[in-house]
Amino acid sequence: MIIEIDQISSEALNAIIENYILREGTDYGESECSMADKKQQITAQLKSKKIVLVYSELHETVNILPFEQFTSHE
């Protein structure tokens, strides 16, 4: 199930984004980005719906997935 970012508190959203950044070890190119820059990039992608928050009832977890990846698993 997709969770709209305006349906959760900013603290919860921030924690989910931080966890995602630390877990994924995302590569941001030749130069390193600060945590604040990474959070801003992820937030912008969530707002534009390039990526979405997905709740798994089976695992009782929230993850961030590309919109296309989530829709291909339905």
LINZILIN-V322467 format. One record per pair of residues at least 12 apart in sequence whose C-alpha atoms are under 10 Angstrom apart, sorted by sequence separation. I is the first residue (numbers start at 1). GAP is how many residues later the second one is. D is the distance in Angstrom with one decimal. If there is no record, write none. Layout:
# LINZILIN-V322467
I GAP D
I GAP D
This chain:
# LINZILIN-V322467
26 12 9.0
52 12 5.6
53 12 6.6
54 12 9.8
22 13 9.3
51 13 6.5
52 13 5.6
53 13 9.0
54 13 9.5
21 14 8.2
51 14 5.4
52 14 6.3
53 14 9.0
50 15 8.7
51 15 4.2
52 15 5.7
50 16 6.0
51 16 4.9
52 16 9.5
54 16 7.9
18 17 8.0
21 17 7.4
49 17 8.4
50 17 5.6
51 17 8.2
52 17 9.7
53 17 9.5
18 18 9.5
21 18 7.8
46 18 8.8
49 18 6.7
50 18 8.1
51 18 9.0
52 18 8.1
20 19 9.6
46 19 9.6
49 19 10.0
51 19 8.9
18 20 8.8
46 20 9.3
17 21 8.9
18 21 7.1
21 21 8.7
45 21 9.2
46 21 9.4
17 22 6.5
20 22 9.3
42 22 9.3
17 23 9.6
18 24 9.6
14 25 7.9
17 25 7.1
17 26 7.9
14 29 9.0
17 29 10.0
13 30 9.0
17 36 9.6
16 37 8.9
5 38 9.1
13 40 9.3
5 41 7.4
6 41 9.5
4 42 8.8
5 42 7.7
20 42 9.9
4 43 9.1
20 43 7.6
21 43 10.0
5 44 9.9
19 44 9.4
20 44 7.1
4 45 9.4
20 45 10.0
16 46 7.6
17 46 9.1
5 47 8.4
16 47 7.7
17 47 8.1
4 48 7.7
5 48 7.4
16 48 8.3
3 49 7.4
4 49 7.0
2 50 6.6
3 50 5.3
4 50 9.0
1 51 9.8
2 51 5.7
3 51 5.9
1 52 8.4
2 52 4.5
3 52 6.8
1 53 5.5
2 53 6.3
1 54 5.2
2 54 9.1
1 55 6.8
1 56 8.1
3 59 8.7
2 60 9.3
3 60 9.9
1 61 9.4
2 61 9.7
3 61 10.0
2 62 9.6
2 63 9.8
2 65 9.4
2 68 8.7
1 69 9.2
2 69 10.0
1 73 9.6
